[in-house]
Amino acid sequence: MDLSQYAELFLAESREHLSACNQLLLDWEKSPANLAPVGGLFRAVHTVKGMAATMGYARVTDLAHRAENLLDLLRRGGRTATDELLQLLFRARDALEQAVELSVVGREEEIDVAEVIADLEGAATQLGRGGVAAGDIDARPTLVAVPAPAVETPVAAGRLVQVTLRAEAPIKGGRALLVTKKAQALGPVYAVTPPESAFEADEFDGRFSFRIGGAAGAEEIERAVRAAGDVERVTVGGEERRAAPGAAGPPTVPPETKSRHIRVDLGRLDGLMDLIGELVTVRGRLNELAASARDPAIDDVAIQVSRLSRELQDEIIQARMTPVWQVFDRFPRLVRDLARELGKQVAFRVEGKEIELDRAILDELGDPLLHLLRNAVDHGVESPAERRRRGKKPEAEIVLAAVRERASVAISVRDDGRGIDRKRILERAQRDGIVDPHAEALSDDQLLRVLARPGFSTADAVTSVSGRGVGIDVAVTRIRALGGSIDVRSEEGKGTTFVMRLPVTLAIVRALIAGVGTERYALPLTYVAETVEFGVQATTIVEGREAIVLRDRVVPLVHLRRLLGVSGDAPTRCPIIVLEMGERRSGVVVDGMLGQQEIVVKGFDAPQGTLPVFSGATIMGDGVPTLILDAGGLV
């Protein structure tokens, strides 16, 4: 049986368990006397060990087994967490993660965990028990195919064994094969029903039977079968044998409470999204044809197709929505390790973990958040001694939060540190020729533009954390590429907040279609606050830019015709599309507005020299391509 088909599932399951280990270790570090996290750690590592054994990943199994031994001693002995012990468990968790990743891609020979294993054994010895006996390691199975007996044995000669695996057991096919391997140690195994080839099928539900020869008793057979793990029920020779009350292992899941969730490869969802995107384009074309034909029957079909395709589109988008905790959960450990490296005390808090984003956007958030959090720990918060001098608590606070705002999601990184030294930034920027040498101060917007310059850094020396000027610019570039924006607010002595605003989904958005000359442009409605008429509103000049005053707020104007170099005269009365991104506002003057439409966003690499005001392109209902304006580049 080829287990390679289970590798991706094993990897996904292991990552979830190891991510949980990170959080449990952080929880234990905060409350050293609370042993509840230790039980969770033991169960997570035990599960990884069982899955690795099923897959035949011997080094992962071995390492997990040693960590499991130490955790078992800790939970039984009621030991309080010490710094040395926590560091060892963090190292073991990281080594497990690396071993899992290497095993899945077939590079198990590169795994070097001898030092971690030795340290785990040493810690176990100190806790009152010597390391793991060699027999324990040898007893762990190497997964191989079960050979068929050389001579066919009559069915009646062996005992019938019926097995049901737990409903929630991962990799059921591999687990079933491991059961038959365990049983083979007691006698010849044959008449496997369904055959082993059926274990690979998606519909295999974990129920199977086989006959076993030899003189082993029912209890011995049961023990061997249960040793494979994730076994709910065993019947030997017609006698049903369930797990004893209180026995190790997860509880049986009643049929009515079984999970209705399945894992779906993201590539399938991407394929569905591409198809629905094409359908949306065709839907627009159908609506245009129906409008021109003026046939009630065609109108009827067009309305039904529009309704059904919109419902299908909503369902597919909803299927792609993923809670942000799946990315956020990797950062508590990162902040903790950085703070230790820099000799700082940091309390890290996460808010809004349940907020959902399109998976495609969420996958791109890791790098920007990584840079902003590193920046907060290194530049933002002070050392404990400095905080005491400033009258603050020695422990700084960093908050990563997500909130829903209309059709977008705002993700912020906030610290209560020293704030950005605007004077120092201004001096450095003036020395580098980035800002006017006569400027006296930097606004929040100007501050971000300076910080986001590639290579700009105020660090005096390059360290493993900062000093190369690749932090804020990476975050700004990536967020802008996702059709979002980023703002900074900072108050000296009180802290800094970076806020990223992102669309909920990238693939299909509702947009305002504007005309300039003979061309059409799309502007996502997410960032459109309102529209007013140019020529009716009085204009003024603010900081060298034309602007209007709208409800006591100055709104600078961008004439799209001038910006894009479109020839000809603009109409006397033009619409102004007022864009809003956080605290920033801008008015885009266009020739006319052509209505609203759902568009399929297609990213593209703009040719060199193109103005940075386009975020993608779309195909309109008439088949003509249209560029999508980047609100972040216009505000």
N, C-alpha and C positions, 0 to 999 in steps of 0.2 A: 504493500500500500504506500503510495506516494504522499508524504506529509507536507510537501512543499506548498500545497494549496492552502494549508492552514497557517502559513508563516505570517501573512498580513494580519489575520485575526489574532494570532498569538502576540504580535507586536502591539496591536491596538490595546488588547486586554492588559498586557504587561505595563504599557505606558500609563494606563489609568491607575493601576495598583501602585506603581512607583511614584506617581504624582501624589497619591493619597499618603504614601509614606513620608514625603516631604512635609506635608501639612501636619501630619501626626507628630513628627519629630519637632516641628516648630511649636506645636501645642504643648508638648512635654517639656520643651525648653522653658516655656513661659511659666509652667506650673510643675516644677520638678517632683513634687510629692504626689501628684495625681497620676495614678498608674493606668487610667483608662486608655490613653493613647497606646500603651505598650501592647494591650490586647489587640487593638486594631493593626498595629505594625506586624504582630505575629501572624495574624490571619492573612494580611496582604502578602507577606513574604512567603508564607506557606502556599498560597494560591499560585504565586509565580513559580515556586519550586515544582508544584504538581504539573503545571502546564509545560514547563521546560522539560520535565521528565517524559511527558507524553510526546513531545517533539523530538526527543533524543538529544537535547542540548546538554551534554554532560557537565560542562564547566559552569554554566548558569545554575544547573541543579545543585552542583557541589557548593558553590558560593552561597546560594540561597539557603541550603541546608545548614551551613555553619552559622549564618546570621540568625536563622530560625532557632538553633540551639541556644545561642546567647539570649535571644529575646524570651525564650521559654524559661530560662533561669531567672531572668529579670522579672517576669510577670509572676513566677511562683515565689520568688524571694522577696518581693515587695521593695526592691531597691530604688532609692531616690536617684534621679538623673544627676550626673556630674558632667562637667564640661568635657572631660576626656572621653567619657562614654558616649556622649552625644556626637562629638566629632568623629569617633570611630563609626557610629551607626550612619552618620551622614556619608562618610567615605564608602561604607559598604553599600549604601543605597546607590551612590553614583557609580560604583564599580559594577553593580548589578545592571544598571541602565546601559552602561557601555557594553557589557557582556551580551545583553539581550540584542542590542543593535547590531553588533558584529556577528552574532550567531545567525540572525535572520538573513543576512546577506552572504552567508557561507564563509565568513572569515574567522571562524572559531579559534583557529590556531594562533591568531594575534592576541587573544585574550590573555592578559597577565594579571592574575589576581592573587598570586602567591603571598605577597606582603599583607594584603588585607585579610586573607584567610588566616595567616599566622597571628595577626593582631586580634582577630576574632577568637581564635583558639586560646590565646594568652589571656584575654579578658574573661573567657569562660572558666579557665583554670583558676583565676583569682577569685571568681565568684563561688568557688567551692567544688567544682567538678572538672576533672581533666578533659582534654579535648574529645573529639568524636572518635570512637573506636573504628579501627580500619574496617572491621566487619560491617559496620553501619554503612560505610561508603560503598563497599563492594556489593552490598545487598541492593543498592539502588539500580534499577534495571536500565540496560541499554536497549532502546527500542529497535526491534528488528521484526521482520515479517514472520508470522507463525508458519513453519513449514508443514506441509501436508504429510500425514503418516505414510511411510513407505508401503505398508500393507493395509488394505482397507479393513477396518475393524467393524464387526457387526454392531449396529446401533444399540442393541439390547445389552451389549457387554459393558457399556459405560453408564455413568450417572448423568442424568439430564440436569443442567444448570441454566436457570433463567435469570437474566439480569435486567434491571431497569436503572438507568442513570438518572441523576437529578435533573429536573427540568431546566435549571439555570446553569448547568455544567457547560463551560466553553469547550470547543473542539471535541464534540461528542464522538466523532469518528475515531480520532486518535486515542481518546480515553477507552473506547471499546476495544481497540487493538491492544492497549496496555493491559486490560483485564484478561484477555486471552493469553497474553504473554506470561502474566503472573500465574495463571492456572496451569500453564504448560510446565511450570517447575514441579508440579505435583504429579503429573502424568500426561499421556498423550491427549491432545485436544483435537476434536474432529466434529463433523456435522454442524459447523457454525451456521446459524440461521438468523437473519439473512446472511448471505456470504459476505466475506470481508470487503469485496468490491463495492457492496451496497453501503458500507460505512461512509464512503466518500460522498454519497448523494446528499443534496440539501434536505431532502424529506426524511432522512434518517432521524428518528425521534429518541434514540437512546435505549430502545428495547431490543434485546437479542438473546439468543440461547446457544448452547453448545453442549456436547457430551465430553466427559472426561474419564479416561481410564485410570487404572491404578487403585491402590488400597486406601487413599486418603479419605478421612471421615468428613461428614457434612460441615462440622465446625471449622476444620482445617481449610476446606475449600472456601468457605465463607470468608475466613480471615484473609486468604490470598486474594480473593476477588476484591474485598473492601480495601485492601492495601493499595489498589490502583487509584483510589480516591474518587469522589463525586458519585458514589454508588448509593442509590436510594433503597433498592430492594433486591434481595437475592433469594431464589428458590432452588434448593438442592434436592433432587429426587422427589419433587412434589411437596417438600416441606418449606414453607415460606419463612425467610429469616430477615427480619428488619433490624435496622440499627438500634442498639439499646438506648433507652432514654438517657439523655445527657452526653451521648457519644459525640466525639469531635466531628465537626463538619457543619455546613450550613443547614438550616432547617428545610424540610420539605415544603415546596410551594404548592398549595392547593390549586386545583385546576382553575377555579374562578379568579385567582389572584395572579396567575401567570402573566409575565410581562408581554405586552402587545407590541414591543419595540423590536426592530431588527436593524442590523448594521447594513448600510448601503454604501457601496463604493462611491466616492465623491465624483468620479469620472462619469458615472451613470447620471447623476444629477446635473452635471455640466452638459451632458448630451441632451437631456430633457430641456434644459434652459435654452440651448442653441435652437432646438426644434420649435419651442414655443416662441422664441424670438422671430424665427422665420414666419411662423403663423401670424404673429402680430403685424408683421410687414404686409403679408398677403391680406390680412383682415382690413388694413387701411386701404389697400387697393380695391378690395371688394366693396367697401363703403363708398369709395369715390365712383365706382362704376354704377352702383345702385342709385346714387344721387343723380347721376347723369341720365340713366335709363328711365327713371320715373315709372317703374313697373311695380305695382303693389306686391306681386308674387316674389320678385327679386328682393324688394325691400324686406319682406317677411323673412326670407332665408338669411339675408345679411344681418338682420337683428338677432336671429337665433345663433348664427355663427359667432357674432360679437359677444353675446352673453356667455355661450359655452366656452369660447376661447379665453374670455376674461376670468371665468371661474377656474378653468384649468391653470391659467397663469398664476392666479392667487394661490392655488394649492401647491404648485411647484415652488414658488417663492417661499411659501411657509415651510415646505419640507427642507429648504436650504438654510432656514434660520437656525442659528446656534447661539446658546447663551454665552456671554463673554467670559464666564468663569473658566471655560476651556482654555483660554489664553491667559487670563489673569492669574490662575492658580500656579503658574510657573514662577511668578515674581516674588512671593514672600521669601523663598529660599535665596533668590538672587540678592535681594536687599539685605537680608541677614548676613550673607557671606561678604558682601561689599563693606557693610558697616564694620564687621570684625576686622577686615583687612586694613581699613582706614582708622581703626581705633575710635569709632563713634558708636553712640547708643541710639538706636532708631526703633520706634514703634511703628510698624507698618499696618495700615488698615485698608481693606478693600470694601467698596460700597457698590451696590447695584449689580451684583454678579448675575442676577437673573435676566438683565436686559439682553435682548437678542439682536444679532446682526447677521447679514448674509455671510455664509461660510467663506466666500471668496474674499470679502473685506476683512473678516476676522483673521484669516491666515496671513494677511499683509500687515497686521497691527503689531506683530511681535517686535520687529526691529525698531519702529518709532518709540514704542513704550520702553524698550530696553535702554535706548539712548537717553530718554527723558528721566528715567529712574536713576540711571548711573549719574547723570548730571545733578539730580537732586541730592543724592547721597554724597557725592564728591564736592560739588560747588555750593549746593544749597544749604545743607545743615552744618552747624558748627560742631567743633569737638566739645565733649562734656565740660572741660575747663572753661572754654570760651563762653559757653551757654551760661555757666554759673556766674561768670563776670558780668554778663548782660542781664542777670536777674531771671533767667529762664530755667526750666527743669533741665537736668543734664540729658534726659532722653528726648530726642527730637521726634517729631511725628511727620510721617509721609502718608498721604492718602491717595489711593488710586480709585477713582469713582466713575460710574457710567450712569447717565440719566437720559431719558427720552425727551426730545424737544420737537414737537410737531412731527414732521416727516424725516427727522434726522436724529442722530444719537450724539450726545456730547460726552467725551471721555476726558477726564482731567487728571493731572498729576500735581498734587499740592503739597508744599512743605512749609513748616513754620520756622525756617532757618533765617539766615542773615539777609536774604533778599539780594537782588542784583545791584551791584555797585555801578549805577548809571554813569557817574563821573569817570570812573576808570574805563568803562566801555567806550565812552565818548572820546576820551583822550587817545585810546588805542585806535579807534576808528578814524580819528582825524590824522593820526600819525600814518596810518595805512592809506590815507586818501579816500576813504569810503564815504565820509560825510563832509559837509561844508566846514572848513576850518574856523568859520565864525559862529557856528552853531553853539548855543549855550546849554541846551538840554535835549534829551531824546524822549519822544512820546513812546507809548507802548508799541505802536505800530512800527516806528523807526527802530526801536530797540530790537524787535524781532527780525527786521530786515538785516540789521547788522549781525546779530547772532547767527543768522542762517546763511551768512556768506561762507562758501566752502573754504575750509582751512582756518577760519577765524577762531581763535582761542585766547583766553586770558590766563591759562595755566602757565606757571613759570617753568615747569619741567614736565617732560613726557613721562607718564607712569603707566602701569597696567590698566588704569581706570580712565585716564583722560590726558589731555594735552596735545592731541593731534588735530583738534578742530573738526572732528567728523561726527559730532553728536546732533546738534540742533538742525544743521543743514540736511542731514539724512532724514530726520523726522519730518521736516517741512516738505522736502521733495516727495517722500513717499505718501504723505497725507494729501498733498496736492494732486498726485497721480491718481488717487482714489476718488477725486472729485470733492474733497473736503477742504477744510481750512484749519488753521492753527493760530491761536492768540496767546499772548503772554500778559500777565498782570503781576507786578512786583512792587513791594513796598519795603524799603530798606529797614532792616532790623526785624521785620515781621514775617517775611516769607515770599514765595513765588508760586504762581499757578500757571501751568500751561493747559490750555483747553483745545482739544481737537474736536471738530464737528464733522460728522461723516454721514453720508446718505445711508439709509437702512439697507438698501440693495443697489447694486450697480447695473444689473443686467437690463432691466426694463424700468423706465422712469417716465413720469408725466412731465411734459416740457411745454414751454411757451415758444411758439414759432414766430420769429421776428424777421422782417425783410429789410435789407440794406442794398439799394441799387437793384440789380437783377438776382441777387443771391438771397438764400434763406439760411437762418441760423437758429439753433435750438438752445434754449436756456432752461435747465432743470427748475421746475416750480418750487422745489425745496427751499431755494434761496431767494425767491421772488416775494417781496413784502407787499408791494402795491405798484400801480402805474399812475402817472400823472402826465399832463401835457406840457411839452416844451413850448415856450412862447407865451403861455398863460402865466406860468410861474416866473417871478422876478429873479434874475440871476445876479450873482455878485462874484468877487474874486477873493479867495481865501488861500493864503500861502502860495500864491501864484497859479492856483487852479480855479477854473470856472466852477461855480457851485450854486445850488439853490438852498433856500431855508424852508424846511418842511416841518411844520409843527415845532418850531423853535430848535430844530436840529439842522446843522449844516450838512448838506449832502453833496459831495464833490461829483462832478459830471464827467463822463467818458463818452465822447462822440464816436460811435463805432465806425461811421463812414470815414472820419479823419484817421482814426487809429489803423484801419485796414487799407487806407489809401485808395478808397473807391472814388472814381472820377464822377463829375457831374454835380449838380446842385441838389442840396437836400430840400425836402418839402418845407414850406413855411411853418407848419404846425406838425411837430413830431411827438411820438410817445416817448416818455422817459420810464424805463423799467427800473424800479428801485430795488436793488439787491441788498440783502441783509445777512451778514455772517457774524454772529455773536454781537459785539458792540459796534462793529464797523458797518457803514452803509455807503452805497455808491449808486449813482443814477446813470444808467446806460441809455444814451439817446440813439434811437433807431428810426428808420424811415416809416415803418408801419408794423402793426401786429397782425399776424395771419391766423391766430387761433391757438388752441391747445391740442396736444396730441400725445399719445403714449409712444415712446420711441425705444428702440433697441440700441443700447450703447455698445459701440465697438471701439475698443482702444486702438491707438495707432501711435507709431513713432513719428513725430513731426519732423519734416526735413530741417536740416541745419539752417539757422537764420530765420525760421518761422517765429512769429510773435508768440510768447508764452501765454496765449489766451484761449487755447483750444484744449479740451480734455478728451476728445474722441470724435467719432462720426456716427451717423445713422443713415439708414435708407428710408426715404419717405414712401408714402403709398403709391406715388407715381413712378417709383424706381429710381429717382434722382438722389444722389448722396447729399447729405447736409452736415456741416460741421457743428459740433456741440461746443458752446462757449463755456469756458472755465470761470465760474463765478469768483473763485479765489484769486484769479489773475486780474479781475476787473475791479475788485473792491479795494 
